[in-house]
Amino acid sequence: MSEESRSEQGLPEYPEYPEYAERVLEVAELIPPGRVMTYGDVAEWLEEGGPRQVGRVMALYGGAVPWWRVVRADGVLLPGNELRALDHYRAEGTPLRGASRASDGHLPRIDMRRARWDGDAAGGGADRPQAPQAHT
């Protein structure tokens, strides 16, 4: 990917990308068990990038952190990892919404209104930006 196309997509330039990835992963580690943040929430928390950039970082590097806690805004389970994520959600007590019979595979969704974490318990000081408030 050229430097020009990286900046057009809102990605930091290459030398900064590993630092950005590290910051995204740090936020993922802050999310308490049973709670979630959306890709957009993480980008807002960092005040950099956007949902696609956070999703890309999670796809490339997220295996080392609780990846199942960074989710799509609609609460749909991550395609290809639905059952693994569902095991984590059930073990952690993440609020879920039952699946309708019309849904693919009858998988539940995350109950975003109840599961979304606003960052209040981050333990960060005044120098850390607050997580965005959950919008319903």
MODELLER restraints for C-alpha pairs under 7 A, 6 or more apart:
rsr = mdl.restraints
at = mdl.atoms
rsr.add(forms.Gaussian(group=physical.xy_distance, feature=features.Distance(at['CA:3:A'], at['CA:13:A']), mean=6.43, stdev=0.5))
rsr.add(forms.Gaussian(group=physical.xy_distance, feature=features.Distance(at['CA:6:A'], at['CA:12:A']), mean=6.94, stdev=0.5))
rsr.add(forms.Gaussian(group=physical.xy_distance, feature=features.Distance(at['CA:6:A'], at['CA:13:A']), mean=6.57, stdev=0.5))
rsr.add(forms.Gaussian(group=physical.xy_distance, feature=features.Distance(at['CA:7:A'], at['CA:13:A']), mean=6.62, stdev=0.5))
rsr.add(forms.Gaussian(group=physical.xy_distance, feature=features.Distance(at['CA:10:A'], at['CA:49:A']), mean=5.71, stdev=0.5))
rsr.add(forms.Gaussian(group=physical.xy_distance, feature=features.Distance(at['CA:11:A'], at['CA:49:A']), mean=6.16, stdev=0.5))
rsr.add(forms.Gaussian(group=physical.xy_distance, feature=features.Distance(at['CA:11:A'], at['CA:53:A']), mean=6.38, stdev=0.5))
rsr.add(forms.Gaussian(group=physical.xy_distance, feature=features.Distance(at['CA:21:A'], at['CA:57:A']), mean=5.59, stdev=0.5))
rsr.add(forms.Gaussian(group=physical.xy_distance, feature=features.Distance(at['CA:24:A'], at['CA:42:A']), mean=6.90, stdev=0.5))
rsr.add(forms.Gaussian(group=physical.xy_distance, feature=features.Distance(at['CA:24:A'], at['CA:54:A']), mean=6.67, stdev=0.5))
rsr.add(forms.Gaussian(group=physical.xy_distance, feature=features.Distance(at['CA:25:A'], at['CA:62:A']), mean=6.80, stdev=0.5))
rsr.add(forms.Gaussian(group=physical.xy_distance, feature=features.Distance(at['CA:25:A'], at['CA:65:A']), mean=6.58, stdev=0.5))
rsr.add(forms.Gaussian(group=physical.xy_distance, feature=features.Distance(at['CA:27:A'], at['CA:42:A']), mean=6.86, stdev=0.5))
rsr.add(forms.Gaussian(group=physical.xy_distance, feature=features.Distance(at['CA:28:A'], at['CA:65:A']), mean=6.64, stdev=0.5))
rsr.add(forms.Gaussian(group=physical.xy_distance, feature=features.Distance(at['CA:28:A'], at['CA:66:A']), mean=6.45, stdev=0.5))
rsr.add(forms.Gaussian(group=physical.xy_distance, feature=features.Distance(at['CA:28:A'], at['CA:67:A']), mean=6.92, stdev=0.5))
rsr.add(forms.Gaussian(group=physical.xy_distance, feature=features.Distance(at['CA:28:A'], at['CA:69:A']), mean=6.81, stdev=0.5))
rsr.add(forms.Gaussian(group=physical.xy_distance, feature=features.Distance(at['CA:28:A'], at['CA:70:A']), mean=6.55, stdev=0.5))
rsr.add(forms.Gaussian(group=physical.xy_distance, feature=features.Distance(at['CA:29:A'], at['CA:65:A']), mean=6.07, stdev=0.5))
rsr.add(forms.Gaussian(group=physical.xy_distance, feature=features.Distance(at['CA:29:A'], at['CA:66:A']), mean=6.38, stdev=0.5))
rsr.add(forms.Gaussian(group=physical.xy_distance, feature=features.Distance(at['CA:30:A'], at['CA:122:A']), mean=6.38, stdev=0.5))
rsr.add(forms.Gaussian(group=physical.xy_distance, feature=features.Distance(at['CA:31:A'], at['CA:69:A']), mean=6.82, stdev=0.5))
rsr.add(forms.Gaussian(group=physical.xy_distance, feature=features.Distance(at['CA:33:A'], at['CA:92:A']), mean=5.53, stdev=0.5))
rsr.add(forms.Gaussian(group=physical.xy_distance, feature=features.Distance(at['CA:34:A'], at['CA:89:A']), mean=6.53, stdev=0.5))
rsr.add(forms.Gaussian(group=physical.xy_distance, feature=features.Distance(at['CA:34:A'], at['CA:92:A']), mean=4.77, stdev=0.5))
rsr.add(forms.Gaussian(group=physical.xy_distance, feature=features.Distance(at['CA:34:A'], at['CA:93:A']), mean=5.16, stdev=0.5))
rsr.add(forms.Gaussian(group=physical.xy_distance, feature=features.Distance(at['CA:34:A'], at['CA:94:A']), mean=3.92, stdev=0.5))
rsr.add(forms.Gaussian(group=physical.xy_distance, feature=features.Distance(at['CA:34:A'], at['CA:115:A']), mean=6.83, stdev=0.5))
rsr.add(forms.Gaussian(group=physical.xy_distance, feature=features.Distance(at['CA:35:A'], at['CA:69:A']), mean=6.54, stdev=0.5))
rsr.add(forms.Gaussian(group=physical.xy_distance, feature=features.Distance(at['CA:35:A'], at['CA:94:A']), mean=5.99, stdev=0.5))
rsr.add(forms.Gaussian(group=physical.xy_distance, feature=features.Distance(at['CA:35:A'], at['CA:115:A']), mean=4.77, stdev=0.5))
rsr.add(forms.Gaussian(group=physical.xy_distance, feature=features.Distance(at['CA:35:A'], at['CA:116:A']), mean=5.76, stdev=0.5))
rsr.add(forms.Gaussian(group=physical.xy_distance, feature=features.Distance(at['CA:35:A'], at['CA:117:A']), mean=5.58, stdev=0.5))
rsr.add(forms.Gaussian(group=physical.xy_distance, feature=features.Distance(at['CA:36:A'], at['CA:69:A']), mean=4.45, stdev=0.5))
rsr.add(forms.Gaussian(group=physical.xy_distance, feature=features.Distance(at['CA:36:A'], at['CA:70:A']), mean=5.75, stdev=0.5))
rsr.add(forms.Gaussian(group=physical.xy_distance, feature=features.Distance(at['CA:36:A'], at['CA:71:A']), mean=6.73, stdev=0.5))
rsr.add(forms.Gaussian(group=physical.xy_distance, feature=features.Distance(at['CA:36:A'], at['CA:115:A']), mean=5.79, stdev=0.5))
rsr.add(forms.Gaussian(group=physical.xy_distance, feature=features.Distance(at['CA:36:A'], at['CA:116:A']), mean=4.91, stdev=0.5))
rsr.add(forms.Gaussian(group=physical.xy_distance, feature=features.Distance(at['CA:36:A'], at['CA:117:A']), mean=5.54, stdev=0.5))
rsr.add(forms.Gaussian(group=physical.xy_distance, feature=features.Distance(at['CA:37:A'], at['CA:69:A']), mean=6.31, stdev=0.5))
rsr.add(forms.Gaussian(group=physical.xy_distance, feature=features.Distance(at['CA:37:A'], at['CA:70:A']), mean=5.10, stdev=0.5))
rsr.add(forms.Gaussian(group=physical.xy_distance, feature=features.Distance(at['CA:37:A'], at['CA:71:A']), mean=6.22, stdev=0.5))
rsr.add(forms.Gaussian(group=physical.xy_distance, feature=features.Distance(at['CA:37:A'], at['CA:116:A']), mean=5.61, stdev=0.5))
rsr.add(forms.Gaussian(group=physical.xy_distance, feature=features.Distance(at['CA:37:A'], at['CA:117:A']), mean=5.75, stdev=0.5))
rsr.add(forms.Gaussian(group=physical.xy_distance, feature=features.Distance(at['CA:38:A'], at['CA:70:A']), mean=5.38, stdev=0.5))
rsr.add(forms.Gaussian(group=physical.xy_distance, feature=features.Distance(at['CA:38:A'], at['CA:71:A']), mean=4.71, stdev=0.5))
rsr.add(forms.Gaussian(group=physical.xy_distance, feature=features.Distance(at['CA:38:A'], at['CA:72:A']), mean=5.44, stdev=0.5))
rsr.add(forms.Gaussian(group=physical.xy_distance, feature=features.Distance(at['CA:38:A'], at['CA:73:A']), mean=5.37, stdev=0.5))
rsr.add(forms.Gaussian(group=physical.xy_distance, feature=features.Distance(at['CA:39:A'], at['CA:51:A']), mean=4.54, stdev=0.5))
rsr.add(forms.Gaussian(group=physical.xy_distance, feature=features.Distance(at['CA:39:A'], at['CA:54:A']), mean=5.63, stdev=0.5))
rsr.add(forms.Gaussian(group=physical.xy_distance, feature=features.Distance(at['CA:39:A'], at['CA:55:A']), mean=6.16, stdev=0.5))
rsr.add(forms.Gaussian(group=physical.xy_distance, feature=features.Distance(at['CA:39:A'], at['CA:70:A']), mean=6.06, stdev=0.5))
rsr.add(forms.Gaussian(group=physical.xy_distance, feature=features.Distance(at['CA:39:A'], at['CA:71:A']), mean=6.06, stdev=0.5))
rsr.add(forms.Gaussian(group=physical.xy_distance, feature=features.Distance(at['CA:39:A'], at['CA:72:A']), mean=6.40, stdev=0.5))
rsr.add(forms.Gaussian(group=physical.xy_distance, feature=features.Distance(at['CA:40:A'], at['CA:50:A']), mean=5.89, stdev=0.5))
rsr.add(forms.Gaussian(group=physical.xy_distance, feature=features.Distance(at['CA:40:A'], at['CA:51:A']), mean=4.35, stdev=0.5))
rsr.add(forms.Gaussian(group=physical.xy_distance, feature=features.Distance(at['CA:41:A'], at['CA:131:A']), mean=6.91, stdev=0.5))
rsr.add(forms.Gaussian(group=physical.xy_distance, feature=features.Distance(at['CA:41:A'], at['CA:132:A']), mean=6.06, stdev=0.5))
rsr.add(forms.Gaussian(group=physical.xy_distance, feature=features.Distance(at['CA:43:A'], at['CA:49:A']), mean=5.60, stdev=0.5))
rsr.add(forms.Gaussian(group=physical.xy_distance, feature=features.Distance(at['CA:43:A'], at['CA:50:A']), mean=5.02, stdev=0.5))
rsr.add(forms.Gaussian(group=physical.xy_distance, feature=features.Distance(at['CA:43:A'], at['CA:51:A']), mean=6.19, stdev=0.5))
rsr.add(forms.Gaussian(group=physical.xy_distance, feature=features.Distance(at['CA:43:A'], at['CA:54:A']), mean=6.48, stdev=0.5))
rsr.add(forms.Gaussian(group=physical.xy_distance, feature=features.Distance(at['CA:44:A'], at['CA:132:A']), mean=6.53, stdev=0.5))
rsr.add(forms.Gaussian(group=physical.xy_distance, feature=features.Distance(at['CA:45:A'], at['CA:129:A']), mean=6.10, stdev=0.5))
rsr.add(forms.Gaussian(group=physical.xy_distance, feature=features.Distance(at['CA:45:A'], at['CA:130:A']), mean=6.27, stdev=0.5))
rsr.add(forms.Gaussian(group=physical.xy_distance, feature=features.Distance(at['CA:45:A'], at['CA:131:A']), mean=4.77, stdev=0.5))
rsr.add(forms.Gaussian(group=physical.xy_distance, feature=features.Distance(at['CA:45:A'], at['CA:132:A']), mean=6.40, stdev=0.5))
rsr.add(forms.Gaussian(group=physical.xy_distance, feature=features.Distance(at['CA:58:A'], at['CA:67:A']), mean=6.78, stdev=0.5))
rsr.add(forms.Gaussian(group=physical.xy_distance, feature=features.Distance(at['CA:68:A'], at['CA:85:A']), mean=5.53, stdev=0.5))
rsr.add(forms.Gaussian(group=physical.xy_distance, feature=features.Distance(at['CA:75:A'], at['CA:109:A']), mean=5.13, stdev=0.5))
rsr.add(forms.Gaussian(group=physical.xy_distance, feature=features.Distance(at['CA:75:A'], at['CA:110:A']), mean=4.53, stdev=0.5))
rsr.add(forms.Gaussian(group=physical.xy_distance, feature=features.Distance(at['CA:75:A'], at['CA:111:A']), mean=6.56, stdev=0.5))
rsr.add(forms.Gaussian(group=physical.xy_distance, feature=features.Distance(at['CA:75:A'], at['CA:112:A']), mean=5.97, stdev=0.5))
rsr.add(forms.Gaussian(group=physical.xy_distance, feature=features.Distance(at['CA:76:A'], at['CA:109:A']), mean=5.01, stdev=0.5))
rsr.add(forms.Gaussian(group=physical.xy_distance, feature=features.Distance(at['CA:76:A'], at['CA:110:A']), mean=6.60, stdev=0.5))
rsr.add(forms.Gaussian(group=physical.xy_distance, feature=features.Distance(at['CA:77:A'], at['CA:109:A']), mean=6.19, stdev=0.5))
rsr.add(forms.Gaussian(group=physical.xy_distance, feature=features.Distance(at['CA:94:A'], at['CA:115:A']), mean=6.22, stdev=0.5))
rsr.add(forms.Gaussian(group=physical.xy_distance, feature=features.Distance(at['CA:95:A'], at['CA:110:A']), mean=6.15, stdev=0.5))
rsr.add(forms.Gaussian(group=physical.xy_distance, feature=features.Distance(at['CA:95:A'], at['CA:111:A']), mean=5.34, stdev=0.5))
rsr.add(forms.Gaussian(group=physical.xy_distance, feature=features.Distance(at['CA:95:A'], at['CA:114:A']), mean=6.27, stdev=0.5))
rsr.add(forms.Gaussian(group=physical.xy_distance, feature=features.Distance(at['CA:95:A'], at['CA:115:A']), mean=5.59, stdev=0.5))
rsr.add(forms.Gaussian(group=physical.xy_distance, feature=features.Distance(at['CA:96:A'], at['CA:108:A']), mean=6.27, stdev=0.5))
rsr.add(forms.Gaussian(group=physical.xy_distance, feature=features.Distance(at['CA:96:A'], at['CA:109:A']), mean=5.62, stdev=0.5))
rsr.add(forms.Gaussian(group=physical.xy_distance, feature=features.Distance(at['CA:96:A'], at['CA:110:A']), mean=4.37, stdev=0.5))
rsr.add(forms.Gaussian(group=physical.xy_distance, feature=features.Distance(at['CA:96:A'], at['CA:111:A']), mean=4.68, stdev=0.5))
rsr.add(forms.Gaussian(group=physical.xy_distance, feature=features.Distance(at['CA:97:A'], at['CA:108:A']), mean=5.47, stdev=0.5))
rsr.add(forms.Gaussian(group=physical.xy_distance, feature=features.Distance(at['CA:97:A'], at['CA:109:A']), mean=5.23, stdev=0.5))
rsr.add(forms.Gaussian(group=physical.xy_distance, feature=features.Distance(at['CA:97:A'], at['CA:110:A']), mean=5.91, stdev=0.5))
rsr.add(forms.Gaussian(group=physical.xy_distance, feature=features.Distance(at['CA:97:A'], at['CA:111:A']), mean=5.25, stdev=0.5))
rsr.add(forms.Gaussian(group=physical.xy_distance, feature=features.Distance(at['CA:98:A'], at['CA:108:A']), mean=4.71, stdev=0.5))
rsr.add(forms.Gaussian(group=physical.xy_distance, feature=features.Distance(at['CA:98:A'], at['CA:109:A']), mean=6.77, stdev=0.5))
rsr.add(forms.Gaussian(group=physical.xy_distance, feature=features.Distance(at['CA:99:A'], at['CA:106:A']), mean=5.16, stdev=0.5))
rsr.add(forms.Gaussian(group=physical.xy_distance, feature=features.Distance(at['CA:99:A'], at['CA:107:A']), mean=5.33, stdev=0.5))
rsr.add(forms.Gaussian(group=physical.xy_distance, feature=features.Distance(at['CA:99:A'], at['CA:108:A']), mean=4.31, stdev=0.5))
rsr.add(forms.Gaussian(group=physical.xy_distance, feature=features.Distance(at['CA:99:A'], at['CA:109:A']), mean=6.75, stdev=0.5))
rsr.add(forms.Gaussian(group=physical.xy_distance, feature=features.Distance(at['CA:100:A'], at['CA:106:A']), mean=6.29, stdev=0.5))
rsr.add(forms.Gaussian(group=physical.xy_distance, feature=features.Distance(at['CA:113:A'], at['CA:136:A']), mean=6.24, stdev=0.5))
rsr.add(forms.Gaussian(group=physical.xy_distance, feature=features.Distance(at['CA:116:A'], at['CA:134:A']), mean=6.37, stdev=0.5))
rsr.add(forms.Gaussian(group=physical.xy_distance, feature=features.Distance(at['CA:118:A'], at['CA:131:A']), mean=5.37, stdev=0.5))
rsr.add(forms.Gaussian(group=physical.xy_distance, feature=features.Distance(at['CA:118:A'], at['CA:132:A']), mean=5.82, stdev=0.5))
rsr.add(forms.Gaussian(group=physical.xy_distance, feature=features.Distance(at['CA:118:A'], at['CA:133:A']), mean=5.16, stdev=0.5))
rsr.add(forms.Gaussian(group=physical.xy_distance, feature=features.Distance(at['CA:118:A'], at['CA:134:A']), mean=5.94, stdev=0.5))
rsr.add(forms.Gaussian(group=physical.xy_distance, feature=features.Distance(at['CA:119:A'], at['CA:130:A']), mean=6.39, stdev=0.5))
rsr.add(forms.Gaussian(group=physical.xy_distance, feature=features.Distance(at['CA:119:A'], at['CA:131:A']), mean=4.79, stdev=0.5))
